[in-house]
Amino acid sequence: MNASTHIILILFAIFLLACLASIAFMFVSLAKKGDERRQMVIAKASTWSFLVVMGSIVIRIIMRLSGISQDGSYVSALFSTLVGGSIVFLISLMYYRKRYGG
């Protein structure tokens, strides 16, 4: 393997670790208890991530039924949906924390 292959593998490993960290942070944030304001912020962030995950699933079903997509790997499709939902959760959590404090 040459140097560019090693760099690509290192960048992919960093990306994968960042994805796993965002997923872990999402579950930790959901499990924490707090006051009413924190619960409201978590609920609003959860709503947006739920909408993104459900929308992604609906789009995949429509594409699959219409023959546009032939999902090759079921696990990678699930992982990408989970990562997408966790990223939207983190972004909306930061937005609502800034908006409502906390």
Residue pairs with C-beta under 8 A, 6 or more apart in sequence:
19 79
19 83
19 86
22 83
22 86
22 87
22 90
23 82
23 83
23 86
25 86
25 90
26 49
26 85
26 86
26 89
26 90
29 42
29 45
29 89
29 93
30 42
30 46
32 38
34 42
34 102
37 100
37 101
37 102
38 102
40 96
40 100
41 93
41 96
41 97
41 100
41 102
42 93
44 92
44 96
45 89
45 92
45 93
45 95
45 96
46 89
48 88
48 89
48 92
49 85
49 86
49 88
49 89
49 92
50 85
52 84
52 85
52 88
53 81
53 82
53 84
53 85
56 81
56 84
56 85
57 81
60 69
60 71
60 77
63 69
64 70
64 71
71 77
